[in-house]
Amino acid sequence: MRLDAFNYILPDDRIAQTPLEPRDSARLLHVDPRSGSHSHIIFHQITELLKPGDLLVINETRVSAVRLVGQGPGGGYREALVLGPHLPSGPAAYEALVRPGKAARPGDTLHFADTNLTCTVGDILTEGIRVLHFQGDPEMLRQTLETQGRVPLPPYIHEHLDDRERYQTVYNRVPGSAAAPTAGLHFTAELLDTLAANGIETARVLLSVGLGTFRPIKCTDDITKHLMHAEYIHVTQETADKVNACTGRVIAIGTTSLRALETAARNAPDGVRIAPFDGDTDIYIYPGQKIRSVDGLLTNFHQPGSTLLLLVATLLGIDGLHSAYEAALTNDYRFLSFGDAMLILPDAS
């Protein structure tokens, strides 16, 4: 199957640059994968589509990466996406993706004026990630990164985000991601309380979103040849029990939750929907595979030719995917991380 089957034209002006307020005021396209029917509502009206006994599975990860902008030797522009501590090298060493990468050589000194941080480039790790050795007290360094570092927005977002928490879900709990599980950005605490009062349960999984979420599929002849990046996931016994005992529909909130659940399903014994899992997953979901773990998916609208788009096509089929995206484009939906959402869910009747 060729990658060009998953392309579509996405005009630049359809890529949302800022999130809507309140969070649950985005638009929601409901797609019934059995009939192919579409309906258009506001996100907070999701309460009308969910029924008592349904189970929402959320990814509790928190974005911990920060973006620093500064200069290298000779005053050249440098940008660092700081991913987290590099413990083998000490408390002031962090792993980071530095751009432009070829210009960040071991031994170079980088200065980030906005935060007044200075570091020396150290070892180069896998996938071009570098170890940065910062100067100063490690605790002060940690606080500076948390309070003064810029939000690590995807490269297609060019607007500044004043509220750092707006790129976090309201239910985030475990630091460790380079990007947010953006389908969950639409929920407010009040909406979650309303759903709980209506008998809709929630369960938590953890998938630490890595840099691979921004990397495109490079092969064009055969999508099955693509090598998926690995990410850490944790599915607890409690979550497995909730999913296995669910009397309604299991709905993954975001593609990250689905990847975690499907990993847990493919490692489960016969007769069990999912099993607990702790470790790395490089699961790659594309059309032709069977989804075992969920009945539905809430997701944003994704970039052409991305692994996330292939995952959605696995639930909708290629024709169903293009039909849904054409409906979204025709009806002026906002796309990508800060955009509107789509709920792929069979009607409860």
N, C-alpha and C positions, 0 to 999 in steps of 0.2 A: 504494500500500500504506500503510495507516494505522499510526500508532505504537502504538495500543492493542493491536495483535496481538502486541506484544513486552512486554506488562506481565505481572507476576505479583505475588502478595502475599509480601513479605519481612518477616517479623516482626523487630522490633528485636533481640530476644534471639538471633537467628541470625547477627547481624553480629559476627564475631570481633573482640574488642577487644585481644587480645594474641596474639603468635605462639606456636606450640607449640615445645617443646624435646624432643629435637633437631629441627632443621629438617625432616628427612625422616620425621618421625613423623606428619605430617598424613595424612588419608585421601585416597584417589585413586579417583575414579569413572572407569572405563574404558568408553567408548562406541564401539562399532563402527558407523560411520555407514552401512554398507551393510545390516547386518541390524537395526540399532537396539537390539541387545542391550546390557545393562549388567552390569558386574561391579564389586565393591567390594573394594579392597585398601588396604594401607598404602603411602605414597609410595615408600619404599625398595624395595618389590617391583616397581617399574617395570622393574627389571632383567629380570624374567620376561616382560615384554611387548615388549622391544626385542631386535633380532637383529643379529648381525654384519653390517656394511655399512650399517646405519641411520646417519643423520646428524642430530645435534641442532644447531639454529642458535640461539645465545644472543645476547642484547643486552648488550654490555659497558659500558653507561652506568653512571655513578655519580651518586647524588643529591648535588647540591651546594647546593641551596637550604636555608635555615635559617629558623626561625620565631622572631620576637622579639615579646615582649609588654610593653607599657608604657603610657605616658600621653602625651596631647597637651595643648594649651593648656587651662587650667582644670581639669586632672586627668582629662579624659575618657579612657575606655579606647581604646587603639589596639593593633592587631596588624599586624605586617608580615611578609610572606613574601618574604624576600630571595632574589632569583633569581640574581644574579650581577653582576659589574662593569658599569658603564656607561662604557665607555672614552672616549667623546667628552668626558665631563665631568671626567675626571681620575681618579687612583688611589684616591681616597676616596669616589667616587660609585658607587652601586649601584642596580640596578633592583629594584623591589619592588611587590608587590600589598599595599596598605594597607587595612585594614578598621577602622571603616566608611569607605568611600572618600570619600563626600561631605563627611566631617568632616576629611579630610586635605587642606588647601588649601596651595597654593604659599606658601612663606614660614613655615609653621607649624614649630615646634620640637617634636620628639618625643624622649622620654627612655625608655629601656628599662632598668629598674632591675636586672634579673637580670644583665645584662652590663655595666652602667654605661656604655652607649653612648648618645650623643646625636647627633641629626641634624636637618637642615633639609630640609623637603619642597621639591623643585624642580619641574622640568617634568613634565607629565602626558603619557605616551606612549600608544601604541595599547592598546586593551582596558583602559584605566584604570590601567595600570602607571605608577608614579611613580618619578622619580629622587630618591634620598635622598642628601644630602651629609653624610657623617659627619665628626665632629670627631676629631682625633688622627692619630697616625702610621699611614700606610696598611698597613704590614706588621703592626703590632700589631692593627690593625682586622681584617685577614684572619685572623690567628690567633685572635682573640676570637670571630669568627663561627664558625670551624671547631670550636673547642673548647667554647664556651659557648652557642651558639645551640641552640634546641630542634629536635628532629627534625620535619620538615614533614609530619606525618601527614595523611591525608585527613580531611575534616571529619566523617565519620561515626565516627571513632575518637576516643574520649574518655579512654582510659586513658593514663597517662604511660609512655613507653618508656625504660627505664634504659640499655639498651645501644644506642647509636646505630648500631652496625654491623648490628643485627638488621633494620634497614630498608634494608640493602644486600645485593645478591647476593654470594656468595663469589668470583665471577669478575668483579666490577666493575673497570673500568680507566680509563674516560674520564669526568671530571667534566662536568656540564652539565645534569642533569635536575632537574625540580621534584618528581618522584615516582619511585618504584621500579618496575621491571618485575616485578611481584609474583609471577608464575608461577615465576620463577627463584629466589625466596626459599626454595623447598623443597629445593634441592640443597645438599649438603655437599661439601667437597673430597674426602672419602673415597668418597662415592657416585660422583662424577665419575671418580675413579681406577678404581673397579670397572667402570664402564661402558666406559672406555677399554680396560681389560684384556680385556673381553668383545668387543672389536672394534667398539664403537659410537664413531663419530667426532664431533667438535664443530667448528663453524665460528662465527665471530664477525661480528656486524653491530653498527652503532651507530644507535640512534634516541634522540635527546635528548627525553625526555618533558616536554611543556609543560603549562601550566595548563589547556589545553583538555581534558585527560583527565578533569577534574572537571565539565566543563560539560555540561548535559543537552541533548537534542534539544528545540528550542523549537517546531518546527512539529508539528502533530498530524494534519493532513489527509493529507499526502503526505511520507513519509520521504525521498524523493528530492530534496526541496527544501532539505534541511539543508545548511548550509555547514560543511565540516569545517575544523578548525584546522590550521595548517601546523606541521610539526616537521622538524628537521634529521636527515638520515640519511646514513650512509656504508656502502656495500657494496663491499668491496675486490675486486680481481681474484682474490686467493687464495680468498676465500669463493665467488665466482662459479664458479671452477674446481671447487671441492669439490662444490658443489650440482649442477653440470652433469655431473660424473663419478660422482655417487652411484649405486651399484648396489642400494642398499636403499631405505628410505623416508626422505624429508626431513621433519623434524618441527620446526616452529617452537616455541620455548620462549617463550610469551607472545604476546599480540596485537601488542605493539610489534615483535617480530621478524617476525611475519607481515606487518605493514604495510610494513616495510622490504623484505622479500623480494618482496612482490607489486608494490611500486613498481619494483623492479629487473627484475621479469618483464615488466611492462607497457611498459618502455622497452628491452626486448631485441629483437634482430632475429629474424625467423622462423627456427624450428628450434633456437633456443637457449632454455633454460629461464629463466635470468636473466643479466643483464649487470651489470658494475660500475656504481655510481651514487654520486654525491656532490652533495648539495643538499637543498632543502626538498621535502617531500611533504605534500600535503593529500588523500591517497588516502582514499576513503570506501568501505568494503566493506559491502554489504548484500545480502539475498537476491535472487536472479535473476542475479547475477554469477558468473562462473566463476573459481575459484581456480587459478592456473597454477603457482604456485611450490612448493607443499608437498603432502605426502600426509597430514600430520597436524598437530595442534595440542595443546600442553599449555597450559592456561589455568586461572585461578581462576574463581569464580562471581561474576557481575557484577550491577550494579544494574538494576532494571527500567527499560525504555525507554531504555537507554544505547546509544551507538554500538558499544560493545564487545559488547553482547548481540546486536546486529544482525550483527556480524562472525561470531559463533559460529553464528548461525542460517544464515549463508551456507554453512557446512559441514554443518550437521545438518538444515536445513529447519526451518520453523516448528513443525511437529508434533514433530519429533525434538528440538528445543530444549526444548519444554514437557515432553516425556516425561523428558528427562534432568534437568531442574530439579525436576520433581515427585519423581523418584527421590532426588535429593539432599535435598530438604526432608523427605520421608517418612523418610529414614534418618539424619536429624539431622546433616547436614553443616554445617560452619561456612562462612560466606559472606564475600565481598569480600577486601580486601587481605591480611589475616592469616588468611584462611580456608583451607579445603581446596582440592583441585585436581581437574580433569577432564582426561583424556587422550582426545582424539578421534582415533582411529587404527584403520584396518582391520586385522583379524587378518592376520598374515604368511602364513598358509597359502594 
